[in-house]
Amino acid sequence: METKGTLLFRRHLSEAEILTICKHFVEKNGIRSIERITGHHRDTIGNLLTAVAEHATQMNDILIRELELTPVECDEFWTFVKKKKNMLSTTAQNQISQVMHGSTRA
């Protein structure tokens, strides 16, 4: 499976594990809390958070389709992720802003 340019590129986590971690983000669990729940190191979770933000448009579609979130819940998710902005690149912050400003698909 070709993953270059996607959220899964160079990840040692399965898509199911990534979705599980995202579910915990949606529930507003912190990084250390998710570390305790999933058993993954906080650096892995933080790196995933950055990757999710950098692929915000793609991830938004996954959140709606796979996790069956509403656009409002997606906005709450991105608000939570954006609060971690000291960890996020400019590209990630721009992607989040683009997704939050009306580009969610119903």
Secondary structure as GFF3:
##gff-version 3
##sequence-region A 1 106
A	DSSP	alpha_helix	15	26	.	.	.	ID=ss1
A	DSSP	alpha_helix	31	38	.	.	.	ID=ss2
A	DSSP	alpha_helix	42	54	.	.	.	ID=ss3
A	DSSP	alpha_helix	56	65	.	.	.	ID=ss4
A	DSSP	alpha_helix	71	82	.	.	.	ID=ss5
A	DSSP	three_ten_helix	85	87	.	.	.	ID=ss6
A	DSSP	alpha_helix	90	100	.	.	.	ID=ss7
###
